[in-house]
């Protein structure tokens, strides 16, 4: 909790930047997007563990100019589509008796979380044939958090860290890729910080610069957000 957030209940900001690649069978990988985002977290101690209350927002960027996209010319289909950026509120987690694996690397400790996901997709193919690859959402989220060992041995409520994140996932719903084979790889890195770049701050808005104050469910993902927008 001290690496990922702060045990005194203070808000902590994590900022990241990186890139998104895509491929089809016998085609690619292609550099599709840049990616930049922010997560704001608040740790709350509970009986038997912790709640981590967070919301996050991120922007898809032109891979060369790094400007925030509004539309995207899909090289796989030839269609121009509206880009739906990430505005996930909430993204809450519970932490209990199971420790996060660690590796000591010199004067640093690395916490790794390898998250394998497979659950019913919010976007059934029959209902969203252009936007869903499968009735089961399958993805892999790989996190590594690097923290100085000396800070872990201190009484700091919030320990500085840098982190890496990789995600292997299906095509995004707004890409309108249907059931084409292939998918996406996100490769990002970031750090715990007190500052959010001005451009990203303006993009995400004040709401996404503060953590939730109370537990709520369900979590929002790009898939549930797309379903909610389509239902309106």
N, C-alpha and C positions, 0 to 999 in steps of 0.2 A: 504493500500500500504506500509506503514512503517513496518508492521508486516511481510508481505509476501515478500517485496522487499526493495527498498530504494528510497525515493522521490527526492534524488539529482542526480539520474541517474546512480549511481554506480552499478556495478555488485554485486549480492549477491548469495551465494552458500547455497543450502539446501541439506543435506545428510541424507539418511535414511537406515535403516536395518530392516529386518523382515523375515516373512515366508509365504509360500503359501501352502494351503491345498486343497484337492480335494475329491469329493465323487461321487458315482453313487447311483441310487436308491437301497436301502437296502445294501449299501456297503460303508464303510468309516465312518468318514472322514480320509484321509490319509495325512501324512506330506510329501509333494512331493518335495519342494524346499526351500532353503533359498533364500533371495532376498536382494540385496544391490544396491543403486543407488545414483545419484546426479542430481540436477536440478540447472541451473545457469540462473538467471533472471535479467532483466533490466526494470525498470518502466519508461514510457515516458508519460508525461502529454499531453492530447489532449483536444480539445473543448468538454466540457461536461463529461470528465472523464479521464480514464487512459488506456493506452496500456501496457500490461505486455508481454515483449518479452522474451521467454525462449526456451531452448533446454534441453533435459535430456537423460541420458543413465543409464542403470541398468543391473545387471548380475544375472542370475539364478545360485544358488549354490547347491552343494550336501547338503542335510539337516543335515547330521551328521558331515562330515569333514569341511564343509563350503568352500570347494574349488570351483572355477568357473568351471562350466560344459562345455564340448564341445559336448558330446552326452548324451543321457538319455535313460535308459531302462524303457519303459512305462509299469508299472505293470498292467494296465487295458487291454492292447492289446498284450503284450509280445514282441512288436517290439522295436528295437533300432532306435532312431531318432536323427537328428542333432538339437541341441539347437540353437534357434535364439534369441539372447539377445536383449534388448531394446536399440535402437538408434533412438530417436524421435526428428526430427529437421524439422520444428519448433514445439513448443507447445505454441501457442500464445493465449492470452485472452484479452477481452475488459471489463473494469469495468466502470459502469456509475452511474445512479441515484439510483440503488437499493442497499441498505445497506446489509452488511453481518451480520446475527444474532449474538448477543453476549450474554454471561452469565458471571456475576461477581462471582468468586469463591475466597473469601478471598482477598488476595493481588494480584490475577491474574484475567485477563480478557480472556475469551475463545471465539474465533471466530469460528463458525462452518459453513461448506458448505456441504450440503447434495445434491448430484448431481445425478439425476435420468436420465438415458440415454436410449433412444429407437429411433433408426434411421435405415435406410436401410443399410444392411451390405455390405462392399466392396467385400465380398466373398460370392457370390451367391451359394447356395447348388448345383444347376445344373452344375456350372462351377468348383466348388471345393468340391465334395462330401466327400472327406476324411478330409477336413480341416475346414468345416463350419457347425455349429450346426443349423443355421437358416438363412433365408433371412433377418431377423431383428436382429440387434445387440442390446441386452438388458444388462445393467449393472447398478451397483450402486456404486458410489464413495463417501466415507464419510471422510471428513477432519475435524480436530480440531486443531486450532493454539492457544497455550497458551502463553500469553505475560504478563510481570509484569505491573501492573497498573501504577506504578510510572514512568516507561519508556514511557508509552502512554501519560502521562501528561507532558512529557518533550518536548524539541524541537529536539530530535534526529531524523535524517532523516531515520535511519534504527533501528527498535526496535528489540532486541533479542527475539527469540521465540523457543519453542520446539513444535512439532506437532505429531499428530497421523493420520494414513491413513488406511482405510479399503476399499477393493474393492470386490464386488461380481460380477463375470463375467462368460461368457462361457469358455469352454476349449480353450486354445491357438491354433491357426491354426497349428503350427508346431508339436503339440502333436498328430495330425492325429487321432482324436477321432470320426470323423464323426458326426452322429446325436445321439450319446449316451446321455442318460439323465444324469443330474448332472452338475457340474461345479466347479469353483474355488473360494476360499476366500483368499485374501491377507490381512495380518495383520502386519502393519509396524509402526515404530516410528522413529523420527529424529529431527534435529535441524538446525537452521541457523548457519553457521560456516564460518571460513576462511580457513580451511584445508580439503583436500580430502585425504583419506588413500592412501598410495603409490600403493597398489595392484589395487584399483579401478581406480586411476589416470592412471596407465599403461594400464588398460583394455579399458577405454573409449577414451583415446587419447586427444590431446591438443584442438581439435576443440570443444569437448563437455565440456571443462572447461571454456568456455566463452559464454556469452549471445549474441543473435543476435543484430544487430545494427539498423535493419529496419524491419517494419511489412511485413509479407508475409503469404500467404495462399496457399494450405490448410495445416492444421496441420497433422502431421504424427502420426500414431498409429501402434501397432503391427499388426493389420489387414491390413492396407494400405501398410505397409512395406512388409508383406508377399506377397500381391498381386503384388507389384512392382517387387519383387525378382522373383516370378513365371513367370512374363511376360518377363523377360530378357532371 
